[in-house]
Amino acid sequence: MVTRTRMISAELNGLRAAVRAGMIGPMPPRALAAAARALRWYGPLGAATALPAHRFPGRTGLADDRGTLTFGELDRRCNALANALRSRGVGVGDTVGILCRNHRGLLEAMSGAAKTGASVLFLNTDFAAPQLRDAVDREGVTVLVHDDEFAAAADGLDLPRLTESDLDDLIAGADGAPPPAPSGHGSMVILTSGTSGRPKGAPRPQSRSLALPGGILSKVPFRGGEAMFVGPPLFHGLGLTSAVLALGLGSTLVLRRRFDAERVLDDLEAHRCTSLVAVPVMLSRILAVPGVRTRDLSRLRVVMTGGARLDAGLGGRALAAFGPSLYNFYGSTEASCITIATPDELAAAPGCVGRPPAGTTVAILGDDDRPVPPGTIGRIFVDTPARFGGYTGGGGKDEVGGLMAVGDLGHLDGGGRLHVDGRADDMIVSGGENVHPGEVEDLLAAHPGIGEAAVVGVPDEEFGQRLRAYVVAAGLTRDDVRGHVAANLARHKVPRDVVFLDALPRNPAGKVLKHALPDAAGPPPG
């Protein structure tokens, strides 16, 4: 676990970064007292809207599909919802599940529920009805808040449900004054992505530590009082962390219910955004918009990506389009932020995920649980100030010497920068040779005629497994794809099968769902 010395270092690093970014700054005594009271009463999640409301009540805090709200208006709506929920008996010991896209209702449900002392569970908007029912039952949800479009998926659940219109009615009919302090603070629960199995709840107690936000701010130059567009879903760690960070900075948070690349560019211009948060596939689609380089993005200083693999080719295109403003965030639901690559690091080592912030340790261990030399691929183990304590259903991640397994394979280069080579359970053994699909995927994605690529192992009678590549490409043949790999990598890394698709299946956070690829375990289609 993080030692006391490293924790103090992380806190001091976080404090300095928070002051430099404007997250902490001068306030009138009355506002300072009110902000401190909100943090003490409601915890960081409940106070997420209260803190900027006390500092900047008249500043635009949120822009979404319904318009804009000042920080003061947003927090009053959260207070009203909290008071309405309290009148219905919601409080400490309850869990409020939130099944919402990116809009004000999610923030209101999050802050409002936390102000009652209830725990908050963020649910994947891609869940089908059986998955939703399983998560609700397993995580002990007592109230479900959901968008109108998910009513069918929620039908049959035996618990109180609140739709978007219900939220508006409750808020309109309740007092917007701060609710009384609850007797305790609930936890925040984010579900794992489920790309390698059943989604599991990863709860975290509410912490006033500055190690996590400060660690990000020490690497990424977000600044207070600006405007940030957050594209990833807020039920995902990257999206939620970025949104809460924007609120803490007193920056205008720009959200859209659905991602549309051209609309994002419109928003970046209209709101004069200085920062954009997007998963790699979103970046790729933004860069594909005709005329993207003619847009007025002169204020855009930060483009932060994460949540899925950033291949070197896409990183290079983003740096060319946006200048030295690209930051590559690497984290996990269980560990939170692990490393962040800066523009200089991406220029020196394309595709890397950089170095950890203060207080975080990263090690690459071999099968014998010992550190491996730089350049050698092994299992990634970490210790972070914000790591979780175990899943809600019991159990946790493997540990070695106080370091927690992430579930990824990677290596450190000579400069100490981390490179992620793929999931540990994705490694392919073909004819006795280990193949890490990320290496082949990066090479394919760098081909100018290939838009997306995924590589999996499928059963093979002779070699045990063989490689199959799924590519989104125009004007290429199977021989073209195989020949490109053969010209750059060893023979055992050349895919035997090549399948062309119109698009790769992805979850809302942009991760490729390899289990959803057509016939991923059988003969090649066509």
C-alpha positions in Angstrom: 0.0 0.0 0.0 1.0 3.6 -0.4 3.5 4.5 2.4 2.9 7.5 4.6 5.9 9.3 3.1 4.6 8.8 -0.4 1.1 9.8 0.6 2.4 13.0 2.1 4.4 13.6 -1.1 1.3 13.0 -3.2 -0.8 15.4 -1.0 1.8 18.1 -1.2 2.2 17.6 -5.0 -1.6 17.7 -5.3 -1.9 20.9 -3.2 0.7 22.7 -5.2 -1.0 21.6 -8.5 -4.5 22.6 -7.2 -3.3 26.0 -6.3 -1.5 26.5 -9.6 -4.6 25.4 -11.5 -7.0 27.6 -9.6 -8.9 24.8 -7.9 -7.9 26.4 -4.6 -7.9 30.2 -4.4 -9.0 33.3 -2.4 -12.6 33.4 -1.3 -14.7 35.8 0.8 -14.9 34.6 4.4 -18.6 33.8 4.3 -18.2 31.9 1.0 -15.2 30.0 2.4 -17.1 29.0 5.5 -20.1 27.8 3.4 -17.8 25.8 1.1 -16.0 24.2 4.0 -19.4 23.3 5.6 -20.7 21.7 2.4 -17.5 19.6 2.1 -17.8 18.5 5.7 -21.6 17.8 5.5 -21.9 16.1 2.2 -18.5 14.8 1.3 -16.6 15.5 -2.0 -19.3 14.0 -4.2 -22.2 15.9 -2.7 -20.1 19.0 -2.5 -19.0 18.8 -6.2 -21.6 21.3 -7.2 -21.7 23.3 -4.0 -18.0 24.3 -3.9 -18.0 26.2 -7.3 -21.5 27.6 -6.4 -20.1 29.3 -3.3 -17.0 30.6 -5.2 -18.6 31.5 -8.6 -22.4 31.5 -8.2 -23.1 33.6 -11.3 -20.6 31.9 -13.6 -21.9 29.4 -16.3 -21.2 26.0 -14.8 -22.9 23.7 -17.3 -23.8 23.7 -21.0 -25.8 20.7 -22.3 -28.5 20.0 -24.8 -31.1 21.9 -22.7 -29.1 25.1 -22.5 -26.9 26.5 -19.7 -27.0 26.7 -15.9 -24.9 28.8 -13.6 -23.1 27.1 -10.8 -25.6 28.6 -8.4 -28.5 27.4 -10.4 -27.1 23.9 -10.7 -26.4 23.5 -7.0 -29.9 24.8 -6.1 -31.3 22.1 -8.3 -29.2 19.5 -6.6 -30.3 20.8 -3.2 -33.9 20.6 -4.2 -33.5 17.1 -5.4 -31.7 16.0 -2.2 -34.6 17.5 -0.2 -37.1 15.7 -2.3 -35.3 12.4 -2.0 -35.0 12.8 1.8 -38.8 13.4 2.0 -39.2 10.0 0.2 -37.0 8.3 2.8 -33.7 8.1 0.8 -30.6 8.5 2.9 -27.7 6.7 4.6 -27.7 3.0 3.7 -29.5 3.4 0.4 -27.9 3.2 -3.1 -29.1 5.4 -5.9 -28.4 3.9 -9.3 -27.9 6.4 -12.2 -28.6 5.2 -15.7 -28.2 8.5 -17.6 -26.4 9.9 -20.6 -24.2 13.0 -20.3 -26.5 15.8 -19.2 -27.6 17.8 -16.1 -29.8 15.1 -14.8 -26.8 12.8 -14.1 -25.0 15.5 -12.1 -28.2 16.4 -10.2 -28.8 12.8 -9.3 -25.2 12.3 -8.3 -24.9 15.4 -6.1 -28.5 15.2 -4.8 -28.2 11.5 -3.8 -24.8 12.1 -2.2 -26.2 15.0 -0.1 -28.7 12.6 1.5 -25.8 10.3 2.5 -26.8 7.6 0.0 -24.2 5.7 -2.1 -24.2 6.4 -5.8 -23.8 3.7 -8.5 -23.1 4.7 -12.1 -24.7 2.3 -14.6 -23.6 1.6 -18.2 -26.1 3.0 -20.6 -25.4 0.1 -23.0 -26.8 -2.4 -20.6 -29.6 -4.6 -21.9 -32.5 -5.4 -19.5 -30.9 -8.6 -18.1 -27.5 -6.9 -17.5 -29.3 -4.0 -15.8 -31.3 -6.3 -13.6 -28.2 -8.2 -12.6 -26.3 -5.0 -11.7 -29.2 -3.5 -9.8 -29.7 -6.7 -7.7 -26.0 -7.3 -7.1 -25.2 -3.8 -6.1 -28.2 -3.3 -3.8 -29.8 -0.4 -5.7 -32.8 1.0 -3.8 -33.7 3.9 -6.2 -33.1 4.0 -9.9 -32.8 7.3 -11.8 -32.9 6.8 -15.6 -33.3 8.7 -18.8 -36.7 8.3 -20.5 -35.2 6.2 -23.3 -34.2 3.5 -20.9 -37.7 2.9 -19.5 -38.1 -0.3 -21.4 -34.9 -1.8 -20.0 -35.9 -0.8 -16.5 -39.4 -2.3 -16.7 -39.9 -5.1 -14.3 -37.5 -3.8 -11.7 -39.1 -4.0 -8.3 -37.9 -0.6 -6.9 -38.7 3.1 -7.1 -37.8 4.6 -10.4 -37.3 8.3 -11.4 -37.3 9.5 -15.0 -36.0 12.8 -16.3 -39.4 14.4 -16.1 -39.8 13.0 -12.5 -36.5 14.7 -11.6 -37.7 18.1 -13.0 -41.0 17.8 -11.1 -39.3 16.9 -7.8 -36.8 19.8 -8.2 -39.6 22.2 -9.1 -41.6 21.2 -6.0 -38.8 21.2 -3.4 -36.8 23.7 -1.4 -33.5 24.7 -3.0 -31.8 25.4 0.3 -29.0 23.2 1.4 -30.4 20.0 3.1 -29.3 19.1 6.6 -26.1 17.1 7.1 -26.7 13.3 6.8 -25.4 11.1 9.6 -22.7 9.6 7.2 -21.4 9.6 3.6 -22.1 6.8 1.1 -19.6 5.5 -1.4 -19.2 6.1 -5.1 -19.4 2.9 -7.1 -18.2 2.6 -10.7 -18.7 -0.6 -12.6 -15.8 -2.3 -14.5 -16.1 -2.2 -18.3 -17.0 -5.9 -18.5 -14.8 -6.4 -21.6 -13.2 -9.4 -20.1 -16.2 -10.7 -18.0 -19.2 -9.7 -15.9 -19.1 -6.0 -14.8 -18.2 -5.7 -11.1 -18.7 -2.8 -8.7 -15.6 -1.0 -7.6 -16.6 1.2 -4.6 -14.6 4.0 -3.2 -15.2 5.9 0.0 -15.4 9.6 -0.5 -12.0 11.1 0.1 -11.0 14.7 0.6 -7.5 13.9 -0.6 -6.0 16.1 -3.2 -3.7 13.3 -4.4 -5.9 12.2 -7.4 -7.1 15.6 -8.7 -3.7 17.1 -7.9 -1.9 14.3 -9.6 -3.8 14.9 -12.8 -3.3 18.6 -12.6 0.4 18.2 -12.0 0.6 16.5 -15.4 -2.1 18.2 -17.4 -2.4 22.0 -17.5 -6.1 22.3 -16.9 -6.9 25.8 -15.5 -9.8 27.2 -13.6 -12.5 29.5 -15.0 -12.2 28.1 -18.6 -14.4 25.6 -20.5 -14.0 21.9 -20.8 -15.8 19.6 -23.3 -16.1 16.1 -21.8 -17.0 13.4 -24.4 -16.7 10.0 -22.6 -19.8 8.8 -20.7 -19.8 10.0 -17.2 -20.5 6.5 -15.9 -17.0 5.8 -17.0 -14.0 6.7 -14.8 -12.4 9.0 -17.3 -15.6 10.9 -18.0 -16.6 11.2 -14.4 -13.1 12.2 -13.2 -12.9 14.9 -15.8 -16.4 16.3 -15.1 -15.8 16.5 -11.4 -12.4 18.1 -12.1 -14.1 20.7 -14.3 -16.6 21.5 -11.5 -13.8 21.7 -8.9 -11.9 24.2 -11.2 -14.9 26.4 -11.6 -14.8 25.7 -15.3 -17.8 25.5 -17.6 -18.5 21.8 -18.2 -19.8 21.2 -21.8 -21.8 17.9 -22.2 -23.8 16.3 -25.0 -26.1 13.3 -24.6 -24.7 11.7 -27.8 -21.3 12.1 -29.4 -21.3 13.7 -32.8 -17.8 14.7 -34.1 -19.0 17.8 -36.1 -21.1 19.0 -33.2 -18.1 18.7 -30.9 -16.1 21.0 -33.1 -19.1 23.4 -33.1 -19.1 23.3 -29.2 -15.4 23.8 -29.0 -15.7 27.0 -31.0 -19.0 28.3 -29.5 -17.9 27.8 -25.9 -14.2 28.8 -26.6 -13.1 25.5 -24.9 -9.5 25.3 -23.7 -9.7 21.6 -23.1 -11.3 18.5 -24.7 -11.6 15.1 -23.1 -12.2 12.2 -25.6 -11.6 8.5 -25.9 -9.4 7.6 -28.9 -12.2 6.6 -31.2 -13.8 10.0 -30.6 -10.5 11.7 -31.5 -10.3 9.6 -34.7 -13.8 10.7 -35.7 -13.1 14.4 -34.9 -10.0 14.3 -37.1 -12.0 12.7 -39.9 -14.4 15.7 -40.1 -13.9 17.6 -43.4 -12.3 21.0 -42.7 -11.3 20.2 -39.1 -8.1 22.2 -39.6 -10.0 25.3 -40.7 -11.9 25.5 -37.4 -11.0 28.1 -34.8 -9.6 26.0 -32.1 -7.0 28.6 -31.1 -7.9 28.4 -27.4 -7.7 24.6 -27.2 -4.6 23.9 -25.0 -5.4 20.5 -23.7 -6.7 17.4 -25.6 -6.8 14.5 -23.1 -7.5 11.0 -24.2 -7.8 7.7 -22.4 -10.2 4.9 -21.6 -8.8 2.8 -24.5 -5.6 2.2 -26.4 -4.1 5.2 -28.2 -2.2 3.8 -31.2 0.9 5.7 -32.3 -0.6 6.6 -35.7 -3.7 8.3 -34.2 -1.5 10.0 -31.6 0.7 11.4 -34.4 -2.3 12.7 -36.3 -3.7 14.4 -33.2 -0.4 16.1 -32.5 -0.2 17.3 -36.1 -3.8 18.6 -36.0 -3.9 20.1 -32.5 -0.2 20.9 -31.9 1.6 19.9 -28.7 -1.6 19.6 -26.6 -2.2 15.9 -26.5 -2.1 14.0 -23.1 -2.6 10.3 -22.9 -4.3 9.2 -19.6 -3.9 5.6 -18.4 -5.9 4.3 -15.5 -8.3 1.6 -14.5 -11.6 1.4 -12.5 -9.8 -0.2 -9.6 -6.6 1.9 -9.6 -7.9 5.3 -10.9 -5.1 7.4 -12.5 -1.9 5.4 -13.1 0.2 7.4 -15.6 -0.3 10.3 -18.0 1.9 10.9 -21.1 2.6 14.5 -21.9 3.0 15.9 -25.5 6.8 15.8 -25.1 6.7 12.1 -24.0 4.3 11.2 -26.9 6.7 12.9 -29.4 9.6 11.0 -28.0 7.8 7.7 -27.6 4.6 7.6 -29.7 1.9 5.5 -28.1 3.3 5.5 -24.6 1.3 6.3 -21.5 4.0 8.2 -19.8 5.1 8.3 -16.2 3.1 8.2 -12.9 2.4 11.3 -10.8 3.8 11.7 -7.3 2.7 9.0 -4.9 2.0 6.4 -7.6 4.3 3.4 -8.2 4.4 1.3 -11.4 6.3 -2.0 -11.7 6.6 -4.5 -14.5 6.8 -8.1 -13.1 7.6 -11.3 -14.8 6.0 -14.7 -14.2 8.3 -15.1 -11.2 6.8 -11.9 -9.7 10.2 -10.1 -10.0 10.8 -6.9 -11.9 11.9 -7.3 -15.5 14.5 -5.2 -17.3 13.4 -2.1 -19.4 12.0 -3.2 -22.8 10.8 -6.5 -21.5 7.0 -7.1 -21.5 5.5 -8.2 -18.2 2.5 -7.8 -16.1 1.7 -4.2 -14.9 1.4 -3.8 -11.1 0.7 -0.5 -9.4 0.0 1.3 -6.2 -1.9 4.5 -6.3 -3.3 6.8 -3.6 -6.9 6.3 -5.0 -6.9 2.5 -5.5 -10.0 0.6 -4.4 -10.3 -1.8 -1.5 -12.1 -4.7 -3.2 -15.2 -5.4 -5.3 -18.7 -5.0 -3.8 -19.4 -8.7 -4.3 -16.1 -9.7 -2.6 -12.6 -10.3 -3.9 -10.1 -8.0 -5.5 -7.2 -7.9 -7.8 -4.0 -10.0 -7.4 -1.3 -8.4 -5.3 2.5 -8.8 -5.1 4.4 -7.0 -2.4 1.7 -4.4 -1.8 1.3 -3.7 -5.6 -2.0 -4.5 -7.3 -2.3 -6.1 -10.7 -4.0 -4.0 -13.4 -4.7 -6.9 -15.7 -2.6 -5.4 -18.5 0.8 -6.3 -20.0 3.3 -3.6 -20.7 6.9 -2.5 -20.6 9.0 0.4 -19.5 11.3 2.0 -22.0 14.8 3.4 -21.3 13.3 6.7 -20.3 11.0 5.2 -17.7 7.9 5.7 -19.8 5.2 3.0 -19.6 3.9 1.3 -22.7 0.7 -0.9 -22.6 1.0 -3.9 -24.8 -2.4 -5.4 -24.3 -4.6 -7.2 -21.8 -2.9 -10.1 -19.9 -5.7 -12.4 -20.9 -5.5 -11.4 -24.6 -1.9 -12.8 -25.1 -1.9 -15.2 -28.0 0.4 -18.3 -28.1 0.8 -19.5 -31.6 3.2 -22.4 -32.4 4.9 -21.8 -29.0 5.5 -18.1 -29.7 4.0 -15.4 -27.6 2.2 -12.7 -29.6 0.9 -9.5 -28.0 -2.0 -8.3 -30.2 -1.4 -4.7 -29.4 1.8 -4.7 -31.4 0.1 -6.0 -34.5 -2.9 -3.7 -33.9 -0.7 -0.6 -33.7 1.1 -1.6 -37.0 -2.2 -2.1 -38.8 -3.7 1.1 -37.5 -0.6 3.0 -38.8 -1.4 1.9 -42.4 -2.9 4.9 -44.2 -5.6 2.7 -45.7 -6.8 1.2 -42.4 -9.0 3.1 -40.0 -9.4 0.6 -37.2 -7.9 -2.8 -36.4 -8.3 -5.5 -33.8 -6.4 -8.8 -33.5 -7.5 -11.9 -31.6 -6.4 -15.5 -31.3 -8.6 -18.3 -32.6 -8.2 -22.1 -32.2 -5.9 -23.8 -34.7 -5.3 -27.6 -34.9 -1.7 -27.2 -35.9 -0.5 -24.2 -34.0 -2.9 -24.2 -31.0 -3.9 -20.6 -31.9 -3.6 -18.5 -35.0 -4.0 -14.8 -35.4 -7.1 -13.2 -36.9 -7.2 -9.5 -37.8 -10.4 -7.5 -38.1 -9.9 -4.3 -40.0 -11.9 -1.3 -41.1 -10.3 -0.4 -44.5 -11.1 0.7 -48.0 -9.5 -0.6 -51.2 -7.3 -3.2 -49.5 -7.2 -7.0 -50.0 -6.3 -9.7 -47.4 -2.9 -10.0 -49.1 -2.3 -6.3 -48.7 -3.0 -6.5 -45.0 -0.9 -9.7 -44.5 1.9 -8.3 -46.6 2.0 -5.1 -44.5 2.5 -7.1 -41.3 5.0 -9.5 -42.9 7.1 -6.5 -44.1 7.4 -5.2 -40.5 7.1 -8.0 -38.0 8.2 -11.6 -37.5 6.5 -14.3 -39.5 4.6 -15.8 -36.5 2.9 -12.3 -36.0 1.3 -12.3 -39.5 -2.5 -12.9 -39.2 -3.6 -16.0 -41.0 -7.1 -14.7 -41.3 -8.2 -11.1 -42.2 -11.8 -10.1 -41.8 -13.1 -6.7 -43.2 -15.8 -4.9 -41.2 -17.6 -1.6 -41.5 -16.8 -0.8 -37.9 -15.4 -2.5 -34.8 -17.9 -3.2 -31.9 -17.1 -0.9 -29.0 -18.6 -0.1 -25.6 -19.6 3.5 -24.8 -16.1 4.2 -23.4 -14.6 3.4 -26.8 -13.0 0.0 -25.9 -13.2 -2.7 -28.5 -15.5 -5.6 -27.5 -13.5 -8.5 -28.8 -16.0 -11.0 -27.7 -18.5 -9.3 -30.0 -16.4 -9.6 -33.1 -18.2 -11.9 -35.6 -17.1 -15.6 -35.3 -14.2 -14.5 -33.1 -13.8 -18.1 -31.9 -14.7 -19.9 -35.1 -13.8 -20.0 -38.8 -13.3 -16.7 -40.6 -16.5 -15.2 -42.1 -16.9 -15.4 -45.8 
